[in-house]
């Protein structure tokens, strides 16, 4: 589980790293500005191997690109639209917290940060990320299975059409010519081997019992 820490003060980043590392979390990537965070995430400019964290901790008040604007830009990227973002702020006004949620923040931490609360919020965010990843995987598997069933249904419906069979040699017309034996045609359509057998009537006609 990887964590991205974004804060313009070295002391704050070091504090967050120390607390989370002591709690057993890592690896961690740090950014000293909103702009650098967006560059690491591949939101601004092209990056060959963009950072793909499981949770982001971001200070709200930063120069140039603040936490709110960085959060909005992160949410604009489909790859990161479900990544938990915990906003860190010294503000406690309802309007400021509402602005954080509107920008796309998942949760927030008030400064000064209590280590116990930091670990608890990160743990909750990581659990949320795991649940979302599992749900997305299940949805993708369901879509793939639905596509397989739709294809199978389409192939089955195609078998309802008229099949031209030679009344003499019993070959099926394929691509305009009578090329395939009916057995080969059915095996191809159903992808199953046919079991050769002889019915009682044919057995009687072919091998009549001695009178």
TIVEXDREN-697047 format. One line per 5 residues: number of its first residue (from 1); their letters; for each residue x negated, y, z of C-alpha. Coordinates in steps of 0.25 Angstrom, whole numbers, always signed. Example, Ala and Ser with C-alpha at 12.3 -4.5 7.8 and 13.67 -1.06 7.14 Angstrom:
2
1 = AS = -49:-18:+31 | -55:-4:+29
END
This chain:
211
1 = XXXXX = +0:+0:+0 | -6:+13:-5 | -4:+27:+1 | -6:+41:-5 | -9:+52:+5
6 = XXXXX = -8:+66:+0 | -12:+78:+8 | -20:+90:+6 | -27:+89:+20 | -38:+79:+21
11 = XXXXX = -35:+77:+36 | -21:+74:+33 | -25:+63:+23 | -35:+57:+32 | -25:+57:+43
16 = XXXXX = -15:+49:+35 | -25:+40:+30 | -30:+37:+44 | -17:+34:+49 | -12:+25:+37
21 = XXXXX = -25:+18:+37 | -24:+14:+51 | -10:+9:+49 | -16:+0:+38 | -11:+7:+26
26 = XXXXX = -19:+9:+13 | -25:+11:+3 | -23:+26:+3 | -25:+37:-7 | -26:+52:-4
31 = XXXXX = -23:+65:-11 | -26:+79:-6 | -15:+86:-14 | -2:+83:-21 | -9:+85:-35
36 = XXXXX = -20:+74:-32 | -9:+65:-27 | -1:+67:-40 | -14:+64:-48 | -17:+51:-40
41 = XXXXX = -2:+47:-42 | -3:+49:-57 | +8:+60:-57 | -1:+71:-62 | -10:+67:-73
46 = XXXXX = -13:+53:-78 | -20:+44:-69 | -25:+30:-73 | -22:+23:-59 | -13:+32:-52
51 = XXXXX = -11:+30:-37 | +1:+22:-34 | +3:+23:-18 | +14:+16:-10 | +17:+29:-2
56 = XXXXX = +13:+43:-3 | +10:+53:+9 | +10:+67:+4 | +9:+80:+11 | +20:+90:+8
61 = XXXXX = +12:+103:+8 | +0:+103:-1 | -6:+113:-11 | -4:+113:-26 | +6:+101:-26
66 = XXXXX = +13:+99:-13 | +19:+86:-8 | +33:+89:-13 | +29:+92:-28 | +19:+80:-27
71 = XXXXX = +31:+71:-22 | +40:+76:-33 | +29:+73:-44 | +26:+59:-38 | +41:+56:-39
76 = XXXXX = +41:+60:-53 | +33:+48:-56 | +41:+35:-58 | +30:+26:-52 | +30:+34:-39
81 = XXXXX = +45:+37:-38 | +46:+27:-26 | +33:+29:-19 | +36:+34:-5 | +31:+48:-2
86 = XXXXX = +29:+53:+12 | +28:+68:+13 | +20:+74:+24 | +24:+88:+29 | +23:+97:+40
91 = XXXXX = +36:+103:+37 | +49:+99:+44 | +59:+107:+37 | +71:+99:+32 | +69:+106:+18
96 = XXXXX = +55:+102:+17 | +58:+88:+20 | +69:+88:+10 | +60:+93:+0 | +51:+82:+2
101 = XXXXX = +62:+71:+0 | +67:+79:-12 | +53:+78:-18 | +53:+63:-17 | +47:+61:-3
106 = XXXXX = +50:+48:+4 | +47:+52:+18 | +40:+63:+25 | +30:+64:+37 | +29:+77:+46
111 = XXXXX = +16:+82:+50 | +9:+80:+59 | +10:+66:+55 | +11:+55:+66 | +3:+42:+62
116 = XXXXX = +14:+33:+67 | +24:+40:+58 | +15:+41:+46 | +13:+26:+47 | +28:+23:+48
121 = XXXXX = +32:+32:+36 | +21:+26:+27 | +25:+12:+32 | +40:+15:+28 | +36:+21:+15
126 = XXXXX = +27:+9:+11 | +39:-1:+14 | +48:+8:+6 | +38:+7:-6 | +37:-8:-5
131 = XXXXX = +52:-9:-5 | +54:+0:-17 | +43:-8:-24 | +50:-21:-21 | +63:-16:-26
136 = XXXXX = +57:-10:-39 | +50:-24:-42 | +64:-31:-40 | +71:-21:-49 | +60:-23:-60
141 = XXXXX = +62:-38:-58 | +77:-37:-59 | +76:-29:-72 | +66:-39:-78 | +76:-50:-75
146 = XXXXX = +88:-43:-80 | +80:-40:-93 | +77:-55:-94 | +92:-59:-92 | +96:-49:-102
151 = XXXXX = +87:-55:-112 | +91:-69:-109 | +106:-64:-111 | +103:-58:-124 | +96:-71:-129
156 = XXXXX = +108:-79:-124 | +118:-70:-131 | +109:-71:-144 | +112:-86:-144 | +127:-83:-145
161 = XXXXX = +125:-79:-159 | +127:-88:-171 | +117:-99:-173 | +115:-104:-187 | +112:-119:-187
166 = XXXXX = +110:-128:-199 | +121:-138:-199 | +112:-149:-205 | +98:-147:-199 | +103:-140:-186
171 = XXXXX = +92:-129:-187 | +95:-115:-182 | +93:-103:-192 | +83:-94:-186 | +77:-82:-194
176 = XXXXX = +86:-85:-206 | +81:-99:-208 | +85:-113:-201 | +72:-116:-194 | +75:-120:-180
181 = XXXXX = +81:-133:-174 | +92:-130:-165 | +85:-136:-154 | +73:-127:-156 | +82:-115:-157
186 = XXXXX = +89:-118:-144 | +76:-120:-137 | +71:-107:-141 | +84:-100:-137 | +85:-106:-123
191 = XXXXX = +70:-108:-121 | +73:-122:-116 | +69:-136:-122 | +81:-144:-127 | +83:-158:-122
196 = XXXXX = +85:-168:-134 | +96:-178:-131 | +107:-185:-139 | +122:-185:-135 | +130:-198:-133
201 = XXXXX = +138:-196:-146 | +125:-194:-155 | +119:-206:-147 | +131:-215:-151 | +131:-210:-166
206 = XXXXX = +116:-212:-167 | +114:-225:-159 | +128:-232:-160 | +129:-243:-150 | +129:-257:-156
211 = X = +142:-263:-157
END
